[in-house]
Amino acid sequence: MLHTISGFDRIGEENAFAVLARAGELAATGRDIINLGIGQPDFKTPAHIVEAAIKALRDGHHGYTPATGIPELREAVARRTLTTTGIEVSPDNIIVVPGGKVTMFAAILMFGEPGANILYPDPGFPIYRSMIEFTGAEPVAVPIREENGFAFSADETLALITPQTRLLILNSPANPTGGVTPRAEIEKLVAGLERFPDVAIMSDEIYDVMTYDGEEHVSLLTFPEIRDRLIVLNGWSKTWAMTGWRMGWSIWPDGLYDKVRKLAVNAWSCVNAPSQYAGIAAIDGPQDAVHEMIAAFDKRRKVVTEILNALPGVSCITPKGAFYAFPNISQTGRKAKPLASALLEEAGVALIGGPDFGIYGEGYIRVSYANSEENIRKAVERVGEFLGNG
């Protein structure tokens, strides 16, 4: 019998992909399946970005690139960061990675080990906890509560930090809740972190442009007092509908940058060359498609909130960011994961049970409104019929 290290027995996964696979299996049998489970825009990558990749291939960009990304792309990311945050960052602090998860992997691997603990949002992106457990570190859940509008509490977060805490993971706008943490709460957290100078911070800002109702995204980059221990995660997947291109970027402090560069050399060498040229086109090209996509999400989130609140036993606060709603289904008397499974198998609606996002996710399901308004209405109607027949 082969023996693997214990970390591989602890590693988890992202159940949204399992739901996507099962939905595909059911659809292949002729079932009409509406997928409100997967977290990806239902829009195509804008044509000028696709053309940039094709041109790069035709121009002969077929070889290795620097492990950190081609200089032109890192310069484009620096320009974009200045535009969106008002903060100048050096291209020499930026690394291009094959998807946002890679930044999580690198940061958690860098700080996680037995005897350490890492704080992460719960409910939150499931890979946070999975990777923390893989390293042998203790995952410490920071509760993300509905009564706070699914924003984190600075006081509650700071109270969880111990001498064993090595890394704090933050996410706003947030997956799976759609919560956006207000500036005042972030300022309070940053001020409190002055008491814990040895705790690194990873800020997952992949949904930075997706805020609504006048909410602002507050980048942790705007706080110079933590820049020397801040890792920022971002990328192309959500903003430019490029999930399958596997393109992310991260911004690292000077003291950590060479460590992650070496990890890149050891693990993935570099991101594929033509996609990097597409990344430049995404940042520097017209943003009309981005604005149209966000406007569509804004309209859909209002629709999905209204019709979810009309269901028996369901309540849903209006999400302020990303493209997810996180309705409370506790009054239906059903557990979230069995309900989500039954809705897929019996009603043909793919959703994700809240516990797939953490221990505080029970009583909720995640609804991705990255689908057409027609499909959203049809799907929620099916959910209502299922609950009514229960």
C-alpha positions, 0 to 999 in steps of 0.5 A: 500500500502506498503511503502519502503524507498526512496533509493529503488526507486533510485536503478538501475541495470546492463542492461547486465543481462537484455540483457542476459535474453532477448538473452536467451528468443530469443534463446529458440524460436530457434533464433541463438543469438550471445552474445557479451554483457555479461562480463564474460570469455567464458572459463571454470574454470580450472579443478584443481580449480573445483577439489579443491572445490569437495575435500573440500566438500568431506573433510567435509567443509560444515559449516560457516567460519570466516566472513572475509574468512578462514585464508589460503585463505587470506594468499593466497591473500596476497601472490598473491598481493605481486607477482603482485604488489610487495607490502606486505599486511597483511591477516588481511587487506583482506576480502573475499566477495561473488563477486566484487560487494559486495566490491563496495556496502560496500565502497559506503554504508560506505561513501555515505549519503545525502549531500555527493558526490562520484566521479565515472568513466563515462562510467563505471560499472553501479553499481557504480552510482546505489549504490551511488544514493541508499545511497542518495549521489550525483553521480559525473561523472568523464568523461572517454574520447576516446581522452585520450585512455579511461584513466581518466584525473588526472586534470579533476578528481581533479577539481571535488573534493569538500568539500562534496566529500567522495569517489573517485572510479577508475577503470583500466583496465576499463569496459566498455572501455578497457582503461588502465590509464598510470602510469604518470597519476596515479602518477599525481592523487595521488600527487594531492590527497595530497590536499584532505586527507579526500577523500577515494579511491576505486580502482577497479582492477578486470582486473589487469592481462588483459593488452596488447601491453606492457601496465602495470597495476599500482595498487594503492597499490604501493602508500604508501601515500594513503594506509590509505584511500585506498580500493582495489577491486579484485577477482577470476571472470575474471582472473580464469573464475569463475564468477558463483562462486561469489568470490571476495576479497578486501583490506582495511585500518586498520581504515575501516576493522572492519567496513566491517567485521561487515557488513559481519556478518550482511549481508552475514555471510561468503562466502561458504566454498568449494569455498574458498578452490577453491580460494586457488587452483586458486591462488597457482595452475598452471596459464597456463589456465590464460595465455592461456585465456589472449593470446586468448583475445589478439588475439580477440581484434585485430580481433574485432578492425579491423573488427569493423573499417571496418563497415560504420560509426563505429570507434574503438580504440584498447583496452589496457585491459580487454576484451571489445571494445567500438566502436564509432557509432555516425557517423551511425546517430543512438542512441546507446541503440535503435541500441543495442536493434534492433541488438538483436531483428533483427540481433541476436547480443547481445551488450550493449548500451553505455548509460547503462554505464553512461551519457558519453556513448552515441555514443558508444556500448560495445562489449565483445570479450569474445566469439570465434573468429568465433562468433565475426566475424559472429556477426560483419558481421551481424552488418554490414549487419544491418547498410548497410540495414538501 
